[in-house]
Amino acid sequence: MSSIEENPLKELVRQLLTELGENPTREGLKNTPQRVAESLRFLTSGQWANFDELVNGALFEDNYNEMVIVKDIDVFSLCEHHLLPFLGKCHVAYLPKGKIIGLSKIPRIVDAFCRRLQVQERLTTQIAECLNRVLQPEGVAVVVEALHLCMSMRGVEKQNSFTTTSAMTGCFKNDARTRSEFLSLIRATTGK
């Protein structure tokens, strides 16, 4: 982003500091407006993601027809209600139907959806829908487990409350055995 594009955001951060009773010109805060502007631009950059470019042709025809799982993908996002982070793990599975994806693309897709103002429920569904569209597999399963700082630092102040969301399509939604296999495999990894 150019400095011209960042100036309005930088100025808003400076005004926010003033409204909070701070002096934005003091030594520790002098460069904070610029740092926060750059940070917010990065943390919301996923809203401009082009998923076709992100996948970048890393789809391959293959007859593999067993479950593919990428577990423990780090999740960091900003809650759209309080602009506070939520963080945790994402577990993604799909059952191929003639096509597989380069494994590194799955965490990239997760990251792109995380880098938006989000709610965990929508994040989970967006990941599943995107992989379903790109791969057209037998099914997709996504589970996100996250700690929300808006619950830990303010409001109910429950520091150890994790939220778990899931989104299932195809065989993961319609076949209890497939869903159970996925859930038992991610439990084995996460120790839950």
Summary of the structure (lengths in Angstrom):
residues: 192
radius of gyration: 19.6
end to end distance: 41.7
largest distance: 62.6
contacts: 574
relative contact order: 0.14
helix: 47%
strand: 25%
